[in-house]
Amino acid sequence: MNSGNKIMGLFIGVSLIISAIIFGSYFYQAQSPGQTINVTGAASQDFEADTVKWTLNLEEDVYGENLAEGYAKLATIREKIFALLESKGVGRESVTLKPPQVYKEYDYTNNARIFRGYHFQQTIYVITDQVDAVEEVAFNPVKLLAGGTINSNLEYFYSRIDELKKELIGEATKNARERAEKMVEQTDVKVGKIVSVRSGVFQITEPNSTRVEAYGIHDTSTRQQQIRVTANVTFRLK
C-alpha cells in the first residue's frame, strides 16, 4: 500500500471514530436526566348558561308629521313587553332601554322626493338569570306583536366562566403530564417537574362542535355550551 492510500485509510478511520464518539455522546445526553419533553394536553367540559341577554329591536312607522303617534306606538309595545316579563317574574330592573331613533321616510317618483312620514327604532336589553322565563316569552313572539315589528336575539352566558377556565387549564396541564408519562413509559427516564406551561386560547361553542379559531371562540347562541382548551407544557426528565 503506498503512502497516499495509508493516509486516506488513516483519515477514514479517524473520521469513523469521531462520528461514533459524537453519536454516542448525543445518545447519552438524550437518555440522561436533565433533558426535557414538550407535550400538549387538552381538556373540555360541557356546561349550561345561567344568564341570558335578550335584545329586542322595535320598529314603528307613522305617516305625516305625527311624531307623537310614533312615540306612543313604541310606548305601547314597551309596556306590553314589560307586562309579559313581569308576569314571568322578570322585573324592570333587568331591562335597559336605548333612546329611540327617528328617521324621515320619503317616496321617490319622477325624480321628486316626497315626504311620507317617520320610521321609529328602539332597542331594549333584558339581562337576567331567569333564563326559562325569558325563553318562554321570546319563543312566543305572537304575544308581542302589536302592529309594529320586533326583531329579537338571545345570547347566553355563564356567570362562573372565569372559574371554569381556571379549572380547565389545570385539567389540561394534568392531561399533558399523563401523556408525557405514557410517552416515556418504555424508557429509563421519568417525568419530573414542570419547566414551563403555556395555555392555548379557549374555544366556547355549542356541544360537539369541531370549530376552532386561532384567536378563540365565544359562541353565545346556545344555552348548552362546551368549553375546550389546550396547555403546552415542558417537563424535566429525571
Protein Blocks (a to p, Z undefined) as FASTA:
>chain_A
ZZklmmmmmmmmmmmmmmmmmmmmmmmmmmpghiacddddddddddddfbdcdddddddd
dehjblklmmmmmmmmmmmmmmmmmmnopafklpccdddddddddddeehiacdfbdcdd
dddddddfklmlmmmmmmmmmlmpgoiacddddddddfklmmmmmmmmmmmmmmmmmmmm
mmmmmpcbdcdddfbdcddddddddehiabdcfkbpadfkbfbdcdddddddddddZZ
